[in-house]
Amino acid sequence: MKPLVLAVAFAAGAALALPAAAKGNPENGKAKAAQVCAACHGPDGAKPSAPENPILAGQHEDYLAKALSDYKSGKRTNAIMKGFAGQLSKQDIADLAAWFASQSSPLKTAR
């Protein structure tokens, strides 16, 4: 029984030692958004240039990061987004997600 307890303790310690997911830097995301995203989604993600382009401002950071990662990998399909997301690093994705998540969204309603 002791080897099992030791193995569980080792596994728990190893899990704690794993590096955390990259945290996004909103300011870096703002700069990248100006280069890559603003033409279709607006500079802060709140004013898309066409109705079929979604509002990104105020979305959950983890949702935005997953969506961009899925476009990059091909899990989500859109030729335009695949081209843009395919050029992004993991840090770029984290930064963009942090930037757009930190913006006010016109979709929120006051209560």
C-alpha positions as CSV (number, residue, x, y, z in Angstrom):
1,M,0.0,0.0,0.0
2,K,2.9,2.4,0.7
3,P,4.1,2.3,-2.9
4,L,0.6,3.4,-4.1
5,V,0.6,6.3,-1.6
6,L,4.1,7.3,-2.7
7,A,3.1,7.1,-6.4
8,V,0.0,9.3,-5.9
9,A,2.1,11.9,-3.9
10,F,4.7,11.9,-6.7
11,A,2.1,12.4,-9.4
12,A,0.5,15.2,-7.4
13,G,3.8,16.9,-7.0
14,A,4.7,16.5,-10.6
15,A,1.4,18.1,-11.7
16,L,2.1,21.1,-9.5
17,A,5.5,21.5,-11.1
18,L,4.1,21.7,-14.7
19,P,4.3,25.2,-16.3
20,A,1.2,27.2,-16.1
21,A,-0.6,28.2,-19.3
22,A,0.7,31.3,-21.0
23,K,-0.9,34.4,-19.6
24,G,-1.8,37.0,-22.1
25,N,-0.5,40.5,-22.1
26,P,-3.4,42.9,-23.2
27,E,-1.1,45.6,-24.4
28,N,0.8,43.2,-26.7
29,G,-2.6,41.9,-27.8
30,K,-3.7,45.4,-28.6
31,A,-0.7,45.9,-30.9
32,K,-1.2,42.5,-32.6
33,A,-5.0,43.2,-33.0
34,A,-4.1,46.5,-34.8
35,Q,-2.0,44.5,-37.3
36,V,-4.2,41.4,-37.7
37,C,-7.8,41.8,-36.4
38,A,-8.9,45.4,-36.6
39,A,-9.9,45.4,-40.3
40,C,-12.7,42.9,-39.7
41,H,-13.5,43.2,-36.0
42,G,-12.7,46.8,-35.2
43,P,-9.7,48.1,-33.2
44,D,-11.2,47.0,-29.9
45,G,-13.3,44.1,-31.3
46,A,-16.6,45.9,-30.7
47,K,-17.3,47.2,-34.2
48,P,-17.1,44.6,-36.9
49,S,-16.9,45.8,-40.5
50,A,-19.6,43.4,-41.6
51,P,-22.5,41.7,-39.9
52,E,-21.0,38.2,-40.4
53,N,-17.9,39.2,-38.4
54,P,-18.5,38.5,-34.6
55,I,-18.0,41.0,-31.8
56,L,-14.9,39.9,-29.9
57,A,-14.9,42.6,-27.2
58,G,-15.9,41.3,-23.8
59,Q,-15.8,37.6,-24.7
60,H,-14.3,35.2,-22.2
61,E,-10.6,35.0,-22.5
62,D,-10.4,31.2,-22.5
63,Y,-13.1,31.1,-25.2
64,L,-11.2,33.5,-27.5
65,A,-7.9,31.6,-27.0
66,K,-9.6,28.2,-27.8
67,A,-11.4,29.7,-30.9
68,L,-8.1,31.1,-32.2
69,S,-6.3,27.8,-31.5
70,D,-9.0,25.8,-33.2
71,Y,-8.8,28.1,-36.3
72,K,-5.1,27.6,-36.3
73,S,-5.3,23.8,-36.0
74,G,-8.2,23.5,-38.5
75,K,-10.8,22.3,-35.9
76,R,-12.8,25.4,-36.8
77,T,-13.1,26.1,-40.4
78,N,-13.0,29.6,-42.0
79,A,-10.6,30.3,-44.8
80,I,-9.9,33.9,-43.7
81,M,-9.5,33.0,-40.0
82,K,-7.3,30.0,-40.8
83,G,-4.9,32.2,-42.7
84,F,-4.7,34.8,-39.9
85,A,-4.7,32.4,-37.0
86,G,-2.1,30.1,-38.7
87,Q,0.5,32.8,-38.3
88,L,-0.1,33.4,-34.6
89,S,2.1,31.9,-31.9
90,K,0.7,30.6,-28.6
91,Q,1.7,33.8,-26.9
92,D,0.1,35.9,-29.7
93,I,-3.2,34.0,-29.1
94,A,-3.0,34.5,-25.3
95,D,-2.2,38.2,-25.8
96,L,-5.1,38.7,-28.3
97,A,-7.5,36.8,-26.0
98,A,-6.5,39.0,-23.1
99,W,-6.9,42.2,-25.1
100,F,-10.3,41.4,-26.5
101,A,-11.6,40.0,-23.1
102,S,-10.6,43.2,-21.4
103,Q,-12.7,45.4,-23.7
104,S,-16.2,46.7,-23.1
105,S,-18.8,44.9,-25.1
106,P,-21.8,46.5,-26.8
107,L,-23.6,43.2,-26.3
108,K,-23.9,43.6,-22.5
109,T,-27.1,45.0,-21.2
110,A,-27.5,47.0,-18.0
111,R,-29.7,45.5,-15.3
